Amino acid sequence: MKPVADGPQLALLSNRKEHLAQMFLDRVAATPNREAFRYPAGSEWKSVTWQQTEELVRRRAAGLIALGVEPEQRVGVAASTRLDWVQCYLSAVLAAAATTTIYPTTMAADVSYIVADAEVQVVFAEDASQVDKLRQHKSDTPSLHKVVLIDGEPEERDGDWVISLATLDELGAKHLDENPAAIDERLAQIRPEHLCTLVYTSGTTGRPKGVRLPHSVWTYEGAAVEGIRVLSPDDLQLLWLPLSHVFGQVLLAVQFQIGFATAIDGRVDKIVENAAVVQPTFMAAAPRVFEKAHGRIVTMMEAEGGVKAKLFHWAFGIGTQVSKLRQQGKEPSGVLAAQYTVADKLVLSKIRARFGGRIRFFVSGSAALDKQLAEWFHAAGLLILEGYGLSETAAGSTLNRPDQYRLGSVGPIFPASEFKIAEDGEILIKGPGVMSGYHNLPEQTAEVIDADGWFHTGDIGHFEDEFLFITDRKKDLFKTSGGKYVAPQVIEGRFKMICPYASQFLVHGNQRNFVSALVTLDPDAIQGWAEQSGLGGKSYAEIVTSDEAQKLVQGYVDELNAGLNRWETIKKFTILDRDLTVESGEMTPSLKLKRKHVETTYGDLLDKMYD
């Protein structure tokens, strides 16, 4: 399937920038004094313009050149989402280097593997803990000749192997004094096919693979999103997503293309608080953020009880009726319109206010979003536009639009991309957003990109009109011993919508005679329930393994099962005594479940349910 591109879209795509550095510098030239980024500084937010950003990153890029970094050589960034990450990333781009991203939660052994495999020359390390990981395996990473410390001062024992960010900037200023044309000479060497980003998939199994993304994929993503006209220079983004992930990076490329401002703070526990202060017009997130926000609001209302709870449920009933009309392109009238005015004033507008009150839409990606969850937010007047893409397609391949959406789908295809559905239901993609291959892995590249240039995504899906619907990951679909196929992600998402106390829900049953589940409960949500249930003062483990918690979850499982096919129903479940986390290796930094890892770790508990 090919999307039909209109004239302006075709013009944007055919005349798009040659490389990411040009995108950024053209943005600076077009709007030098407009706000580019907003960042937290203590209890306040401060801003920098596009011109100020360019001045800093030019100097820092010259510092990298002074350190001997050559075009397309790799510069690593091991840091959380913050303004410094963007500045370090752009300095590598202006030096014509390629950025290798390293999640700050990555274990030392995997950091060593990535640095060695990518032959990283310089790493920007956020703090002493990131330097320590590099130090532990220094002998295994001979290409790494310099570490630049973002926060703090280098330790004497590291000698000149570690320098401060201030020292790098001083080197850059000196190099520019001596070689004023240094950056321009580098920029002249960049070609669209040159490597821009080497993203290592966090991976739900095995060693991370390096995805090679040339400059051309980022210029395509920027032009494609501008072409579908969902954003304007007057928008304000709240960006918290891990910038080591392509989902975060594509939002930067789109920002450079369109020119809106971004408020940036990667602290997940500050998302809602920051939204209320910053008042963004859009924000992208993984489904877990929406699940958690929904659970928090619902459990607060249940705790209130009485008239407030009744009013809340009435308002959402009205909001749901209006949502259904708006999905059909209609508006409420008569009695319903009057009821909606009251419901919105008393309840729904207050939910929007929690996110700043100016949200035009959210964007959801990285994992499947439950349709009922999207409908709940839509009833509150908050549209979630679900999209689809992978690291191998630079994050964006499809997206719903504010004026063209279908809840439960991941939207229409981006202009100039092609999709087809294989005989077994697998989604195949071809187009300018597809990677050039896996780094140092020609055989694995050939396994996923066929001779005709189709990238095999590993996802199962289908089209309804122009809208793409995802069923599940091909490798995650399983068949029970009775021969029935089960798509676990659909069931998992549905349970987390039904149960406001749920954190994770892993559906299991490959070649088993029934389907079971591992459950974890959200530490914040379950604490309030515990206080009301006579379990106040108990530890998390004591609360979640109590008979009361078992009965609580059983009620929600029964509700889930009522909407499932007989062979999909959850016959048994086990509540784990701790939540799954990124730090423990059970979740990816983009908040996806590492299914195989969890099933292996808790194999004994799973087996016990079948004894």
C-alpha positions, 0 to 999 in steps of 0.5 A: 500500500502506498499513501497518496501524497499531495503537491505540498507533501511531494515538494517537501520530500523532494526538496528536503535537506541533505543532512541533519546538520543542514536541518538544524542550521537552516532552522537557526537561520530562519528563526534565530531568536525564537525559543528552541529549548526550555529546561529546569534550573532548580525550581524554575524553567529557563530558555535558550534560543536557536542562535544560542544553541548554535553558538554553543554546539559549534564550539563543542563540535570544534572541540571534538574535531580538536580531539581527532574525531573524523567524519562518520566516526562514532561519538557516544552519549551516555546520559539521561534526557536533558538539554546537555544531551541535545547539545552534545548530540548536535556537536557530534552532528556538526563535526560530521561524526555519527552519534552512538547512544547509550542508555544511562541504565545500561550495565557496564558489560553492555556499555563495553560491548557497544563502545567496542562494536561501534569503535566509539572515539569519544563518550559524553558521560553524564556523571561519575557512575557512567565514567565508572562503567567505562573505566571497568572495561577500559582495556576492552575498548581500545578505540575510546581515547577520551571521555567528556564528563558532563556533571562534576570534575574528573578524578586524578586517577584518570589523567587526561583520559577524562576531561570536563565539558568546560575543558572540551568547550575551551579546546573548541574555542581555541580550535575555532580561533586557529581554524575559523572554517573548521566546522564549515569544512566538515559540513561540506563533507556530509552526504545524505547516505553518510552514517548519522546515528548508530542506535543500539536496540535495548533489545528484549532478547540477546545482545543489542544490535546497532541500527545504522541510520543515515542522515537521509532517514532523519531528513525524511522523517522531518519532511514527512511529519511537516507534510502531514501538517500535524504540528506548527512552529507555535506548538510547545513540546514536553519531551521526557522520552529517552533520547537514546531511543529513536522515538526521542530522536525523531522528535528532535528531527521534527523539531529542527524541521518545523521550529517549535520549542521543546521543554526537556526533562527526562525525569519520569516522575515529574511528567505530570507536574512538569506538564502542569507548569510548562503547559505543552500543546503536545507530548509523546509517551509510551503507553505505560505513562497513559496507563499510570495516569489513568490508574492514578485518576481512577483510584483517586476517585474511588478513594473519594467515593460518594457524590464525587465518585458518582459525578466522576462516572456520570461525567465520563459517561457523557464524555464517552457519548460525545467521544463516539460522536466526534469519532464519526465527525459529529458534534453533540447537540440538544440535551447531550450538548448541555450535559457535556458543558456541565460534565466538562466544567465540573470534571473533564476540564480538570483532568485536562488541567493536570496536563497543563490545559493546552494539550492538542494531542498526545502521541503514543508509540513504542508499544501497543496502546489499549483501545479502551484506554485511548477511548477513556482519554478521548472522553476527557477531551484528550486525543491520543494519536497512536503511531507505529515504527521501529528503530529500523525505520527511524521510529516513524512510519505511520501516525494518526492525525487530529483530523484523520484518526481511528482509535485502536489503529496506528494511523495512515502511512507516512508519505513516500513509504510503502507497506504490504502485508505478507501471506502470514500477516507480517508487516513489510516496509519499504521507503526512505525511512528504513535503516541501511542495515545492522552494524557489523551484522550483514547476515542479520541485515539480510534476514530482515531486508530482502532482495527487493528492499522490503524490511520485515518488521516482525509485527503482525497487522492488517489494514482497514481502509487506510488505517493500519492495525497491529495485532502483536509481535510475530515472535510473541504470538503463541499457540496453546497445546489445544492449537489456539493462537493467543496475542498476549499484548492485546490481553495485557493492555486490556487488563491494565486498562481494567485494573487501575492498580496494575503495573505489569501483566505478562500473559503466558501459555505457549504449548500449555493447556491454558493461559496464565499470567504474572501480575505486578501492582503499581507501588503508588496506586496500591498503597492508597488501596492498602490504607483503606483495606486495613493493610496500612503500615505493611510493606509492598511485598506484604500488601501484594501477596495478601489474600485481600490483594489476591481477591482484588486482582481476581475480580479484575481478572474475572472482568477481563475474562468476560471479554475474551475468547474461551481459550484466551481466558486467564485460568491462574495468575501469580502476583509478584512481590516486587514490580518489574523495573528497567534497573533490574533488566526486566523492562527496556528504557522505553518501558517495554516488557522484556518478555523472554527475560521475565519468563526465564527469571520467573520460570519456576513460578510459571511452572508451578501454576501448571503443576 
